[in-house]
Amino acid sequence: MLQYPAVQITLHATSATRIEESQRMTVVEDHILKLDVREIPHVERHPRIFGMLNSLLPDYQLILTVDHDPVPLYYHLEMHYDGMFGWEYLSRGPEIWEVRIRRKKHEGCNCNCGGGH
């Protein structure tokens, strides 16, 4: 199983406030973050994406912009974080894909595993 380092992010932001995270992450509304990884080196993309997803609180959303269909990310989330994230395509290529990933409310172990133990 692949493990990705978590990224600690503390949000003290209101609507349309810019977060300085390599100029690629913005808060577009309360509880909605936007991350464009198209210009981030490929080796850094997954750690950054998973760090952001692991940092999301319930009902927070990440709008992810990528240069390819992120369906492998969808399957990874379904396999390793079953039921913890919602997934909605906002645009589907051919050059830009945008996906809204919402952290669902989760009752259980609170360890981000998706299990109910």
C-alpha atoms as a printed R data frame, in Angstrom:
    type eleno elety resid chain resno       x      y       z
1   ATOM     1    CA   MET     A     1   0.000  0.000   0.000
2   ATOM     2    CA   LEU     A     2   1.307  3.436  -0.926
3   ATOM     3    CA   GLN     A     3   1.710  5.908   1.879
4   ATOM     4    CA   TYR     A     4   1.746  9.640   1.348
5   ATOM     5    CA   PRO     A     5   2.997 12.189   3.844
6   ATOM     6    CA   ALA     A     6   0.315 14.400   5.331
7   ATOM     7    CA   VAL     A     7   0.515 18.128   4.804
8   ATOM     8    CA   GLN     A     8  -0.429 20.206   7.815
9   ATOM     9    CA   ILE     A     9  -2.668 23.080   6.792
10  ATOM    10    CA   THR     A    10  -4.265 25.479   9.203
11  ATOM    11    CA   LEU     A    11  -7.039 27.509   7.653
12  ATOM    12    CA   HIS     A    12  -7.999 30.871   9.034
13  ATOM    13    CA   ALA     A    13  -9.654 32.146   5.893
14  ATOM    14    CA   THR     A    14 -12.860 33.660   4.652
15  ATOM    15    CA   SER     A    15 -14.337 33.744   1.171
16  ATOM    16    CA   ALA     A    16 -11.918 34.485  -1.661
17  ATOM    17    CA   THR     A    17  -8.861 34.613   0.610
18  ATOM    18    CA   ARG     A    18  -5.661 33.441  -1.038
19  ATOM    19    CA   ILE     A    19  -3.543 30.843   0.744
20  ATOM    20    CA   GLU     A    20   0.142 30.960  -0.118
21  ATOM    21    CA   GLU     A    21   0.888 27.348  -0.970
22  ATOM    22    CA   SER     A    22   3.163 27.704  -3.988
23  ATOM    23    CA   GLN     A    23   0.512 30.035  -5.461
24  ATOM    24    CA   ARG     A    24  -1.605 27.035  -6.494
25  ATOM    25    CA   MET     A    25  -4.134 26.596  -3.705
26  ATOM    26    CA   THR     A    26  -6.912 29.063  -3.081
27  ATOM    27    CA   VAL     A    27  -9.961 29.254  -0.881
28  ATOM    28    CA   VAL     A    28 -12.794 30.091  -3.255
29  ATOM    29    CA   GLU     A    29 -15.560 30.019  -0.649
30  ATOM    30    CA   ASP     A    30 -15.812 28.995   2.977
31  ATOM    31    CA   HIS     A    31 -15.045 25.276   3.212
32  ATOM    32    CA   ILE     A    32 -14.054 25.017  -0.469
33  ATOM    33    CA   LEU     A    33 -10.394 24.757  -1.433
34  ATOM    34    CA   LYS     A    34  -9.099 24.751  -4.994
35  ATOM    35    CA   LEU     A    35  -5.871 23.035  -6.016
36  ATOM    36    CA   ASP     A    36  -4.440 23.224  -9.531
37  ATOM    37    CA   VAL     A    37  -1.674 20.641  -9.948
38  ATOM    38    CA   ARG     A    38  -1.045 21.082 -13.673
39  ATOM    39    CA   GLU     A    39   2.250 22.900 -13.159
40  ATOM    40    CA   ILE     A    40   3.364 20.954 -10.098
41  ATOM    41    CA   PRO     A    41   6.042 18.347 -10.949
42  ATOM    42    CA   HIS     A    42   4.471 14.891 -11.279
43  ATOM    43    CA   VAL     A    43   6.537 13.460  -8.428
44  ATOM    44    CA   GLU     A    44   5.033 16.059  -6.054
45  ATOM    45    CA   ARG     A    45   1.398 15.800  -7.159
46  ATOM    46    CA   HIS     A    46   0.170 12.761  -5.235
47  ATOM    47    CA   PRO     A    47   1.786 13.721  -1.922
48  ATOM    48    CA   ARG     A    48   0.249 17.183  -2.210
49  ATOM    49    CA   ILE     A    49  -3.205 15.898  -3.193
50  ATOM    50    CA   PHE     A    50  -3.317 13.244  -0.454
51  ATOM    51    CA   GLY     A    51  -1.981 15.698   2.090
52  ATOM    52    CA   MET     A    52  -4.814 18.060   1.225
53  ATOM    53    CA   LEU     A    53  -7.446 15.307   1.296
54  ATOM    54    CA   ASN     A    54  -6.228 14.019   4.662
55  ATOM    55    CA   SER     A    55  -6.479 17.566   6.020
56  ATOM    56    CA   LEU     A    56 -10.085 18.140   4.929
57  ATOM    57    CA   LEU     A    57 -12.650 18.350   7.684
58  ATOM    58    CA   PRO     A    58 -16.138 16.884   7.162
59  ATOM    59    CA   ASP     A    59 -18.137 18.935   4.634
60  ATOM    60    CA   TYR     A    60 -14.998 20.663   3.322
61  ATOM    61    CA   GLN     A    61 -14.403 20.336  -0.389
62  ATOM    62    CA   LEU     A    62 -11.387 20.277  -2.650
63  ATOM    63    CA   ILE     A    63 -11.773 21.317  -6.282
64  ATOM    64    CA   LEU     A    64  -8.899 19.622  -8.063
65  ATOM    65    CA   THR     A    65  -7.702 20.775 -11.495
66  ATOM    66    CA   VAL     A    66  -5.518 18.354 -13.460
67  ATOM    67    CA   ASP     A    67  -4.336 17.748 -17.031
68  ATOM    68    CA   HIS     A    68  -5.677 14.183 -17.305
69  ATOM    69    CA   ASP     A    69  -8.682 12.194 -16.143
70  ATOM    70    CA   PRO     A    70  -8.096 11.597 -12.410
71  ATOM    71    CA   VAL     A    71 -10.110  8.368 -12.366
72  ATOM    72    CA   PRO     A    72  -7.174  6.437 -10.762
73  ATOM    73    CA   LEU     A    73  -7.483  8.816  -7.794
74  ATOM    74    CA   TYR     A    74 -11.200  8.045  -7.609
75  ATOM    75    CA   TYR     A    75 -10.524  4.297  -7.466
76  ATOM    76    CA   HIS     A    76  -7.786  4.795  -4.857
77  ATOM    77    CA   LEU     A    77 -10.180  6.773  -2.657
78  ATOM    78    CA   GLU     A    78 -12.892  4.147  -3.073
79  ATOM    79    CA   MET     A    79 -10.491  1.352  -2.154
80  ATOM    80    CA   HIS     A    80  -8.631  2.933   0.752
81  ATOM    81    CA   TYR     A    81 -11.105  5.532   2.089
82  ATOM    82    CA   ASP     A    82 -14.416  3.796   1.397
83  ATOM    83    CA   GLY     A    83 -17.328  6.174   1.855
84  ATOM    84    CA   MET     A    84 -15.301  9.103   3.180
85  ATOM    85    CA   PHE     A    85 -15.255 11.255   0.031
86  ATOM    86    CA   GLY     A    86 -17.817 12.347  -2.516
87  ATOM    87    CA   TRP     A    87 -16.698 12.768  -6.158
88  ATOM    88    CA   GLU     A    88 -18.201 15.013  -8.830
89  ATOM    89    CA   TYR     A    89 -16.725 15.899 -12.216
90  ATOM    90    CA   LEU     A    90 -17.037 19.610 -12.972
91  ATOM    91    CA   SER     A    91 -15.276 19.391 -16.347
92  ATOM    92    CA   ARG     A    92 -13.993 16.411 -18.347
93  ATOM    93    CA   GLY     A    93 -11.175 17.409 -20.688
94  ATOM    94    CA   PRO     A    94  -9.849 17.087 -23.228
95  ATOM    95    CA   GLU     A    95  -7.170 19.385 -21.786
96  ATOM    96    CA   ILE     A    96  -8.450 20.240 -18.298
97  ATOM    97    CA   TRP     A    97 -10.330 18.071 -15.814
98  ATOM    98    CA   GLU     A    98 -11.874 19.483 -12.654
99  ATOM    99    CA   VAL     A    99 -13.259 17.356  -9.854
100 ATOM   100    CA   ARG     A   100 -15.046 18.343  -6.648
101 ATOM   101    CA   ILE     A   101 -14.012 16.006  -3.829
102 ATOM   102    CA   ARG     A   102 -16.072 16.450  -0.670
103 ATOM   103    CA   ARG     A   103 -15.147 15.019   2.702
104 ATOM   104    CA   LYS     A   104 -18.256 13.332   4.028
105 ATOM   105    CA   LYS     A   105 -19.214 13.208   7.668
106 ATOM   106    CA   HIS     A   106 -17.662 10.143   9.194
107 ATOM   107    CA   GLU     A   107 -18.608  8.487  12.426
108 ATOM   108    CA   GLY     A   108 -16.154  5.954  13.679
109 ATOM   109    CA   CYS     A   109 -12.500  5.658  14.503
110 ATOM   110    CA   ASN     A   110 -11.470  9.174  13.364
111 ATOM   111    CA   CYS     A   111  -8.204  7.835  11.922
112 ATOM   112    CA   ASN     A   112  -8.981  8.482   8.222
113 ATOM   113    CA   CYS     A   113  -9.078  4.789   7.414
114 ATOM   114    CA   GLY     A   114 -12.729  4.778   6.429
115 ATOM   115    CA   GLY     A   115 -13.510  1.918   8.775
116 ATOM   116    CA   GLY     A   116 -16.128  1.860  11.475
117 ATOM   117    CA   HIS     A   117 -13.937  0.476  14.245
